[in-house]
């Protein structure tokens, strides 16, 4: 396992290098002057030229990219043009609300999705199966911002202790509606995948033998149906969690949560290139680490899996 993890970590560097190059080229093509957007009608041309020089915007594209790589190698993501603060500090502060939002949403999605998938797989074709299948399809189809606004109108308006906006660290009542809003789509995906994977596992010989020996339906479903189905489910959960950690801008906007997604969109509007590039690298590293954790978890879920490629 150690060699597998080490090899994956060594592959991170060229991956991040390629992502940084693409992100820099795209950001460099964005029209607009960040200094002009920051100052507006204030300041003269001399002040603007001084700020451009301070932030390295007077250099060529190749020079700016090389400077970015050198700073990145030292763990420095640069200085924000709009806030005049280190980009790493801004991203770390905005990541805390996003982490709370994503963690609660994925827990809600896993509990609801696995539970719904098991109930559907236990009685295929029953009204429970049809009902959960319809709910899953509706959950996948609903836009996140629309669901958030519907929850505000029809739930928060009738439940006074549920706030419709604002942020309070680790407050369940502040995050309850955002968790449901953000977790509905992954819940639907997990439910559909769990149902299909468990039904496939229950058709295997070991499940039939367990039933023939008198093992209860739920015990057979849990022991011989869910565990073989966990690997594809964990894969979807890991991908969904990485996506949520990369910023849930629509949910954060609807519920006024100062998270990473909102900050990135604000940086794009303000042409704050250091923040945009830093956020892209942050997202890329998040995806790499989450996917690595998912791959390692396969060994604990199914001992037949070998990370070195042998089974």
PEWOFEN-V546396 format. One line per field, one symbol per residue. ss: DSSP state (@ for helix, = for strand, . for the rest). psi: psi as a letter, one per 20 degrees, with the letter a starting at -180 (. if undefined). A space follows every 50 residues. Layout:
ss = ???
psi = ???
This chain:
ss = .@@@@@@@@@@@@@@@@@@@@@@@@@@@@....@@@@@@.....@@@@@@ @@@@......@@@@@@@@@@@@@.....=......=@@@@@@@@@@@@@@ @@@@@@@@@@@@@@@@@@@@@@....@@@@@@@@@@@@@@@..@@@@@@@ @@@@@@...............@@@@@@@@@@@@@@@@@@@@@@@@@@@@@ @@..@@@@@@@@....@@@@@@@@@@@@@@@@@@@@@@@@@@@@@...@@ @@@@.....@@@@@@@@@@...@@@@@@@@@@@@@@@@@@@@@@@@@@@@ @..........
psi = hghggghhhhigghghggghgggggghhipqqohghhghciqqrhggghg hhhhjjiirrggghgghggghhhjkpjapphgilqphhgghgghhghhgg ghghghgggggggggghghghhmpirhgggghggggghhhhpqghggghh hggighhinhioqirrpopkoghhigghggghigghggghgggggggghg hiirhhhgggghijpqghgggggiggghihghghggggggghghhjomgg ghggjlpmahghhghhhghjknghggghhghggghggghghghgghhhhh goiippijjq.
